Amino acid sequence: MNNGSWPPPLKDWVQKCLAEASSTNKDKVHAELKKVIFEAYRNKSITTTDWSHMDLDSLKQQRLREQLSKPVKVNNNPPKADFDLIAPVTGKRKKMEKDNHKGISTYGITNGARAAFEEEANEKRKKRFAREHDIEESRGRAVSPMVQGLGDLSIAMKRGGKKKFGNLGYAVDEPEPMFDPNVIDWDKHTIVGTSTTLEKRYLRLTSEPDPATIRPLPVLIQTLELLKQKWRKELNYTYICDQFKSVRQDLTVQRIKNYFTVSVYEIHARIALESKDLGELNQCQSTLRNLYEHNIPGHPEEFLAYRILYMLHTKNKSELNLLLAHLTPEQREPACVQHALKVQTALAASNYHAFFKLFNDAPNMGAYMMDHFVPRERIAALATMSKAYPNLPISFVVSELAFEDAQEAVAFLAANNADRWVAPAAGGPRFPPASERIWDCKSSAAALVEAAQKNVKVDIKGQL
């Protein structure tokens, strides 16, 4: 096919595509144009194709990026602190959380941050496209006569200001790069969602995802705001967990990894931690570690502290020692990490007095994580007390082991068959109020040793 036989609609379409292509996307557009036109030539559909309705995936993705780079209105309310999502609690823990939640960054998503991340992403794409172009040039084959004819479409470009290239960016005397079917073109297969539905149930994917059921980033931002409001009002963890998993799935299939992705996983992790769902927490934590490694802003120090506390809960000494050995001075500096390290030291020294003081002073949501192994440490501490004291006032036990009140301490002892009490003085009440009882340590020792044996193994629900 000679140069004069190219159909005008094809020429117009090629020029239109190149005019629309951004400077960082030209290489990708050139490569895709070559592929599309070559396929049409091979299938003998050059003259029968309706070129006016053709579109390139690379241009679709460019339009989406440009759309997402525009400011998105989240809400007009002042941003709330991360821990506003935590369910109300009463007593000592409520005061502790109120004090400890100060200073936590907000969920607010600023347009400035969005622009910064999009600019960084564009730079990375530019470098990636340049590498792909170089690889294609070095791995090509002979240019077909059809591709040579594209030089007359006036789409030659300069590469580095040194040499003119025709044929959609390649010199006519250079070999044509062949498309390797064994190499996945991730940009081509990235799903770009079009759904505007805010709430969607989580379903495991059994086939290629349908863009019509996937929510793009602007819609997902609105969804997150809705879920935060519903969690505060309804505290329905089953529903909230399902919705967050659905949001995470939409982010994954669209390969969205930015500040918003980190925010989604951090919020879900905190809600799971509050709801005692360590399995879901660990899934979020694993993804967060990967995102933090790519220097996407978030709260890595907070979740590092949770990871240390979790390893203390699971008694995973080998992994904990490995983690501690690789901690940098900068990683050890935050208060929450220092707290977790002090908990580790207290447990290693069997210092229950220091341990329960740290429990009462836990920053962020550290107390929720410690809740999982506090009962075990209480039994160990009571066993130590039973060997050191003949008897103790229940008020001392409450104070030392961070019980809410005497009733909770009495119930804990009863649950572990260690509710032995010193008989009241003659003439006194047979069963005095809980706050006035004297615990018979010696007679409770055997029961506490037996209870401690049950804590040798820990039910591990996924490692961090």
C-alpha positions as CSV (number, residue, x, y, z in Angstrom):
1,M,0.0,0.0,0.0
2,N,1.6,3.3,-1.1
3,N,1.5,6.6,0.7
4,G,-1.3,8.0,-1.4
5,S,-3.7,5.2,-0.6
6,W,-4.0,5.9,3.1
7,P,-7.7,6.8,3.8
8,P,-8.2,10.4,4.9
9,P,-10.2,9.3,8.0
10,L,-7.1,7.3,9.2
11,K,-4.8,10.3,8.6
12,D,-7.2,12.6,10.5
13,W,-7.5,10.2,13.4
14,V,-3.8,9.8,13.8
15,Q,-3.2,13.5,13.8
16,K,-6.0,14.0,16.3
17,C,-4.5,11.3,18.6
18,L,-1.1,12.9,18.5
19,A,-2.5,16.4,19.1
20,E,-4.3,15.1,22.2
21,A,-1.3,13.2,23.6
22,S,0.5,14.9,26.5
23,S,4.2,15.2,26.5
24,T,4.6,12.4,29.1
25,N,2.2,10.2,27.1
26,K,3.4,10.6,23.5
27,D,5.6,7.5,23.5
28,K,2.7,5.3,24.7
29,V,0.3,6.8,22.1
30,H,2.9,6.3,19.3
31,A,3.4,2.6,20.3
32,E,-0.3,2.0,20.5
33,L,-1.0,3.7,17.2
34,K,1.5,1.5,15.5
35,K,-0.1,-1.6,16.9
36,V,-3.6,-0.6,16.0
37,I,-2.8,0.4,12.4
38,F,-0.6,-2.7,11.9
39,E,-3.5,-4.9,13.1
40,A,-5.9,-3.1,10.7
41,Y,-3.4,-3.6,7.8
42,R,-2.9,-7.2,8.6
43,N,-6.7,-7.8,8.8
44,K,-7.3,-5.8,5.6
45,S,-9.6,-3.4,7.5
46,I,-7.7,-0.2,6.9
47,T,-10.4,1.2,4.5
48,T,-13.4,-0.3,6.3
49,T,-12.7,0.7,9.9
50,D,-14.6,3.7,11.2
51,W,-11.6,5.6,12.4
52,S,-13.7,8.5,13.7
53,H,-15.0,6.3,16.5
54,M,-11.7,4.7,17.4
55,D,-10.0,5.5,20.7
56,L,-6.7,4.5,22.3
57,D,-6.4,3.0,25.8
58,S,-3.4,5.3,26.5
59,L,-5.5,8.3,25.8
60,K,-8.4,7.1,27.9
61,Q,-6.0,6.7,30.8
62,Q,-4.6,10.1,30.2
63,R,-8.0,11.7,30.3
64,L,-8.8,9.8,33.6
65,R,-5.5,11.1,35.1
66,E,-6.4,14.6,34.1
67,Q,-9.8,14.3,35.5
68,L,-8.5,12.9,38.8
69,S,-5.9,15.7,39.1
70,K,-8.7,18.3,39.3
71,P,-9.8,19.3,42.8
72,V,-12.4,17.0,44.4
73,K,-14.7,18.4,47.0
74,V,-14.9,16.0,49.9
75,N,-17.1,17.9,52.4
76,N,-17.4,21.3,53.9
77,N,-17.0,20.1,57.5
78,P,-13.8,20.6,59.4
79,P,-11.7,17.4,59.2
80,K,-12.1,15.1,62.2
81,A,-9.3,13.3,64.0
82,D,-8.6,9.7,63.0
83,F,-9.8,8.3,66.3
84,D,-13.2,10.0,66.1
85,L,-14.2,6.7,64.5
86,I,-13.6,4.8,67.6
87,A,-16.7,3.7,69.5
88,P,-17.5,5.5,72.8
89,V,-16.3,3.7,75.9
90,T,-16.8,4.3,79.6
91,G,-14.6,4.6,82.7
92,K,-10.9,4.7,82.8
93,R,-10.4,3.7,79.1
94,K,-12.5,6.6,77.9
95,K,-10.3,9.1,79.6
96,M,-7.2,7.3,78.5
97,E,-8.3,7.4,74.8
98,K,-9.4,11.1,75.1
99,D,-5.9,12.0,76.3
100,N,-4.0,9.7,73.9
101,H,-5.9,10.6,70.7
102,K,-4.6,14.2,70.7
103,G,-2.3,15.0,68.0
104,I,-3.4,12.4,65.5
105,S,-3.5,13.6,61.9
106,T,-6.9,14.1,60.2
107,Y,-8.7,12.3,57.4
108,G,-8.9,15.6,55.5
109,I,-7.7,15.2,51.9
110,T,-6.2,18.5,50.6
111,N,-6.1,19.5,47.0
112,G,-2.4,20.5,47.4
113,A,-1.6,16.9,48.5
114,R,-3.6,15.5,45.6
115,A,-1.7,17.7,43.1
116,A,1.7,16.7,44.6
117,F,1.0,13.0,44.3
118,E,-0.4,13.3,40.8
119,E,2.7,15.3,39.7
120,E,5.0,12.6,41.3
121,A,3.0,9.9,39.6
122,N,3.3,11.6,36.2
123,E,7.0,11.8,36.6
124,K,7.2,8.1,37.3
125,R,5.1,7.3,34.3
126,K,7.3,9.5,32.1
127,K,10.4,7.6,33.1
128,R,8.6,4.3,32.7
129,F,7.4,5.2,29.2
130,A,10.9,6.2,28.2
131,R,12.3,2.9,29.4
132,E,9.6,1.0,27.4
133,H,10.5,2.9,24.3
134,D,14.2,2.2,24.6
135,I,13.4,-1.5,25.1
136,E,11.2,-1.6,22.1
137,E,13.9,0.1,19.9
138,S,16.5,-2.4,21.0
139,R,14.3,-5.5,20.6
140,G,12.7,-4.8,17.2
141,R,12.4,-6.5,13.8
142,A,12.3,-5.1,10.2
143,V,9.8,-2.4,9.6
144,S,7.0,-3.5,7.3
145,P,6.1,-1.5,4.2
146,M,2.8,-0.5,5.9
147,V,4.6,1.1,8.8
148,Q,7.0,2.9,6.6
149,G,4.1,4.6,4.9
150,L,3.1,6.3,8.1
151,G,6.0,8.7,7.7
152,D,3.9,10.7,5.3
153,L,1.3,11.3,8.0
154,S,3.5,14.1,9.3
155,I,3.9,12.6,12.8
156,A,7.6,12.5,12.9
157,M,9.1,13.6,16.3
158,K,12.5,14.5,17.7
159,R,14.0,12.3,20.4
160,G,16.5,14.2,22.6
161,G,16.8,16.9,19.9
162,K,19.3,14.8,17.9
163,K,17.5,12.8,15.2
164,K,14.2,12.9,13.4
165,F,12.0,9.8,13.7
166,G,9.2,8.9,11.4
167,N,6.7,6.0,11.6
168,L,5.2,7.0,14.9
169,G,8.5,7.7,16.6
170,Y,10.8,5.2,14.9
171,A,13.3,5.9,12.1
172,V,12.4,4.1,8.8
173,D,15.7,2.3,8.8
174,E,15.3,1.0,12.4
175,P,13.8,-2.4,13.1
176,E,10.1,-2.5,14.1
177,P,9.6,-3.6,17.7
178,M,7.4,-6.7,18.0
179,F,4.8,-7.0,20.7
180,D,5.7,-9.8,23.1
181,P,2.4,-11.7,24.0
182,N,4.2,-13.1,27.0
183,V,4.7,-9.7,28.6
184,I,1.6,-8.2,30.3
185,D,0.9,-4.6,29.3
186,W,-0.4,-3.5,32.7
187,D,-1.5,-0.1,31.5
188,K,-3.7,-1.8,28.9
189,H,-5.3,-4.1,31.4
190,T,-5.8,-1.6,34.2
191,I,-9.5,-1.3,35.0
192,V,-10.9,2.2,34.9
193,G,-14.1,2.2,36.9
194,T,-17.3,4.0,35.8
195,S,-19.7,3.1,38.6
196,T,-21.2,6.0,40.7
197,T,-22.7,3.7,43.4
198,L,-21.4,4.6,46.8
199,E,-22.2,1.4,48.7
200,K,-21.3,-2.0,47.2
201,R,-21.1,-5.5,48.7
202,Y,-17.7,-7.2,48.6
203,L,-17.6,-10.3,46.3
204,R,-14.6,-12.3,45.4
205,L,-13.7,-11.9,41.7
206,T,-14.1,-15.0,39.7
207,S,-13.6,-13.4,36.3
208,E,-12.2,-10.2,34.8
209,P,-13.8,-7.2,36.6
210,D,-16.4,-5.1,34.9
211,P,-15.6,-1.4,34.8
212,A,-19.3,-0.7,35.1
213,T,-19.2,-2.2,38.7
214,I,-15.9,-0.5,39.7
215,R,-15.9,2.9,41.4
216,P,-13.2,5.4,40.3
217,L,-11.2,7.4,42.8
218,P,-13.6,10.4,43.1
219,V,-16.5,8.1,43.9
220,L,-14.4,6.1,46.4
221,I,-13.5,9.3,48.2
222,Q,-17.2,10.0,48.7
223,T,-17.7,6.4,49.8
224,L,-15.1,6.7,52.5
225,E,-16.8,9.7,53.9
226,L,-20.1,7.9,54.0
227,L,-18.6,4.8,55.7
228,K,-17.0,7.0,58.4
229,Q,-20.3,8.6,59.2
230,K,-22.1,5.3,59.3
231,W,-19.5,3.7,61.6
232,R,-19.9,6.6,64.1
233,K,-23.7,6.3,64.1
234,E,-24.4,2.6,63.7
235,L,-21.2,0.7,64.9
236,N,-22.2,-2.2,62.6
237,Y,-18.8,-3.9,62.1
238,T,-20.1,-6.7,59.8
239,Y,-21.5,-4.1,57.4
240,I,-18.5,-1.7,57.7
241,C,-15.9,-4.5,57.2
242,D,-17.7,-5.7,54.1
243,Q,-17.9,-2.2,52.6
244,F,-14.2,-1.5,53.3
245,K,-13.2,-4.8,51.7
246,S,-15.2,-3.7,48.6
247,V,-13.4,-0.3,48.5
248,R,-10.0,-2.0,48.8
249,Q,-10.9,-4.3,46.0
250,D,-11.9,-1.4,43.7
251,L,-8.5,0.3,44.6
252,T,-6.6,-2.9,43.8
253,V,-8.2,-3.7,40.4
254,Q,-7.5,-0.1,39.3
255,R,-4.0,-0.2,40.7
256,I,-4.5,2.9,42.7
257,K,-1.7,3.3,45.2
258,N,-1.6,6.8,46.7
259,Y,-2.3,8.8,49.9
260,F,-6.0,7.8,49.7
261,T,-5.2,4.1,49.5
262,V,-3.1,4.4,52.7
263,S,-6.0,6.2,54.4
264,V,-8.5,3.5,53.5
265,Y,-6.3,0.7,54.8
266,E,-5.3,2.6,58.0
267,I,-9.0,3.4,58.9
268,H,-10.1,-0.2,58.2
269,A,-7.2,-1.5,60.3
270,R,-8.2,0.7,63.3
271,I,-11.8,-0.3,63.1
272,A,-10.8,-3.9,62.9
273,L,-8.5,-3.4,65.9
274,E,-11.3,-1.9,67.9
275,S,-13.6,-4.7,66.9
276,K,-11.0,-7.4,67.9
277,D,-10.7,-8.7,64.4
278,L,-7.0,-9.5,64.2
279,G,-7.3,-11.4,60.9
280,E,-8.6,-8.3,59.1
281,L,-6.2,-6.1,60.9
282,N,-3.3,-8.2,59.6
283,Q,-4.5,-8.1,56.0
284,C,-4.6,-4.3,56.2
285,Q,-1.2,-4.1,58.0
286,S,0.5,-6.3,55.3
287,T,-0.7,-4.0,52.5
288,L,0.3,-0.9,54.5
289,R,3.8,-2.1,55.0
290,N,4.1,-2.3,51.2
291,L,2.7,1.1,50.7
292,Y,4.9,2.7,53.3
293,E,8.0,1.1,51.6
294,H,7.0,3.2,48.5
295,N,7.2,6.3,50.7
296,I,3.5,7.0,50.4
297,P,2.6,9.2,53.4
298,G,0.7,7.7,56.3
299,H,1.3,6.7,59.9
300,P,4.0,4.0,59.7
301,E,5.2,4.6,63.2
302,E,1.7,3.9,64.6
303,F,1.4,0.6,62.8
304,L,4.9,-0.4,63.6
305,A,4.0,-0.1,67.3
306,Y,0.9,-2.3,66.7
307,R,3.1,-4.8,64.9
308,I,5.5,-5.0,67.9
309,L,2.6,-5.4,70.3
310,Y,1.0,-8.1,68.1
311,M,4.3,-10.1,68.1
312,L,4.3,-9.9,71.9
313,H,0.7,-11.2,71.9
314,T,1.6,-14.1,69.7
315,K,4.9,-14.8,71.5
316,N,6.7,-14.7,68.1
317,K,10.2,-14.1,69.6
318,S,12.2,-14.9,66.5
319,E,10.4,-12.5,64.3
320,L,10.3,-9.9,67.0
321,N,14.0,-10.1,67.6
322,L,14.6,-9.8,63.8
323,L,12.4,-6.8,63.6
324,L,14.0,-5.1,66.6
325,A,17.5,-5.7,65.2
326,H,16.6,-3.8,62.0
327,L,14.9,-0.8,63.6
328,T,16.7,2.4,62.8
329,P,17.1,5.2,65.4
330,E,14.5,7.2,63.5
331,Q,12.0,4.3,63.7
332,R,12.6,4.0,67.4
333,E,12.0,7.7,68.1
334,P,8.2,8.1,68.0
335,A,6.5,7.9,71.3
336,C,4.2,5.0,70.3
337,V,7.1,2.9,69.2
338,Q,9.0,3.7,72.4
339,H,5.9,2.6,74.3
340,A,5.8,-0.7,72.5
341,L,9.5,-1.3,73.2
342,K,9.0,-0.6,76.9
343,V,6.1,-3.2,76.9
344,Q,8.5,-5.7,75.4
345,T,11.1,-4.9,78.1
346,A,8.5,-5.2,80.9
347,L,7.4,-8.6,79.6
348,A,10.9,-9.9,79.2
349,A,11.6,-8.9,82.8
350,S,8.3,-10.3,84.1
351,N,7.7,-6.8,85.5
352,Y,3.9,-6.8,85.8
353,H,3.9,-3.5,87.7
354,A,5.5,-1.7,84.7
355,F,3.5,-3.7,82.2
356,F,0.1,-2.6,83.6
357,K,1.2,1.0,84.0
358,L,2.1,1.0,80.3
359,F,-1.3,-0.6,79.6
360,N,-3.0,2.4,81.2
361,D,-0.8,4.9,79.4
362,A,-0.9,3.3,75.9
363,P,-0.9,5.9,73.0
364,N,-3.1,5.7,70.0
365,M,-5.0,2.4,70.0
366,G,-2.2,0.4,71.7
367,A,-4.5,-0.5,74.6
368,Y,-6.9,-2.2,72.1
369,M,-4.0,-4.4,70.9
370,M,-2.8,-5.1,74.5
371,D,-6.3,-6.1,75.4
372,H,-5.6,-9.4,73.6
373,F,-2.8,-10.5,75.9
374,V,-3.7,-8.5,79.1
375,P,-5.7,-11.5,80.5
376,R,-2.7,-13.8,80.0
377,E,-0.4,-11.4,81.8
378,R,-2.9,-10.9,84.6
379,I,-2.9,-14.6,85.3
380,A,0.9,-14.7,85.3
381,A,1.0,-11.7,87.7
382,L,-1.6,-13.3,90.0
383,A,0.4,-16.5,90.1
384,T,3.5,-14.5,91.1
385,M,1.4,-12.7,93.8
386,S,0.1,-16.0,95.1
387,K,3.7,-17.1,95.8
388,A,4.8,-13.8,97.4
389,Y,1.9,-12.9,99.6
390,P,-0.4,-14.9,102.0
391,N,-3.3,-12.6,101.2
392,L,-4.0,-9.2,99.6
393,P,-6.8,-6.7,99.7
394,I,-8.8,-6.8,96.4
395,S,-8.2,-3.0,96.1
396,F,-4.4,-3.7,95.7
397,V,-5.1,-6.3,93.0
398,V,-7.4,-3.8,91.2
399,S,-4.7,-1.1,91.3
400,E,-1.8,-3.3,90.3
401,L,-3.4,-5.2,87.4
402,A,-5.4,-2.3,85.9
403,F,-8.9,-3.7,86.5
404,E,-11.7,-1.2,86.1
405,D,-13.1,-1.9,89.6
406,A,-13.3,-4.6,92.3
407,Q,-16.3,-6.3,90.6
408,E,-14.2,-6.9,87.4
409,A,-11.3,-8.3,89.5
410,V,-13.6,-10.7,91.5
411,A,-15.2,-11.9,88.3
412,F,-11.8,-12.5,86.7
413,L,-10.6,-14.6,89.7
414,A,-13.8,-16.6,89.7
415,A,-13.5,-17.3,85.9
416,N,-10.1,-18.8,86.7
417,N,-11.2,-20.8,89.8
418,A,-9.0,-18.5,92.0
419,D,-11.7,-16.7,94.0
420,R,-10.6,-17.7,97.4
421,W,-11.3,-15.3,100.2
422,V,-10.1,-14.7,103.8
423,A,-13.0,-15.4,106.1
424,P,-14.4,-12.2,107.7
425,A,-14.0,-11.4,111.3
426,A,-16.4,-13.0,113.8
427,G,-19.7,-11.3,113.6
428,G,-19.0,-9.7,110.2
429,P,-21.0,-10.4,107.0
430,R,-20.5,-13.8,105.4
431,F,-19.9,-12.2,101.9
432,P,-18.7,-8.6,102.3
433,P,-18.9,-6.2,99.3
434,A,-16.4,-6.9,96.5
435,S,-14.4,-3.8,97.3
436,E,-13.8,-4.9,100.9
437,R,-12.8,-8.5,100.3
438,I,-9.4,-10.0,101.1
439,W,-8.0,-12.4,98.5
440,D,-6.5,-15.6,99.9
441,C,-3.4,-15.8,97.7
442,K,-1.9,-19.1,99.0
443,S,-5.1,-21.2,98.5
444,S,-5.4,-19.8,94.9
445,A,-1.9,-20.6,93.7
446,A,-2.7,-24.1,92.3
447,A,-5.6,-22.9,90.3
448,L,-3.6,-20.0,88.8
449,V,-0.7,-22.4,87.8
450,E,-3.3,-24.5,85.9
451,A,-4.8,-21.4,84.3
452,A,-1.4,-20.3,83.2
453,Q,-0.7,-23.6,81.4
454,K,-3.7,-22.8,79.1
455,N,-1.9,-19.7,77.8
456,V,1.2,-21.5,76.5
457,K,-0.2,-21.7,73.0
458,V,-1.6,-18.6,71.2
459,D,-4.3,-18.6,68.5
460,I,-2.5,-16.7,65.7
461,K,-4.8,-15.1,63.2
462,G,-2.4,-14.1,60.5
463,Q,1.0,-12.7,61.0
464,L,1.8,-9.0,60.6
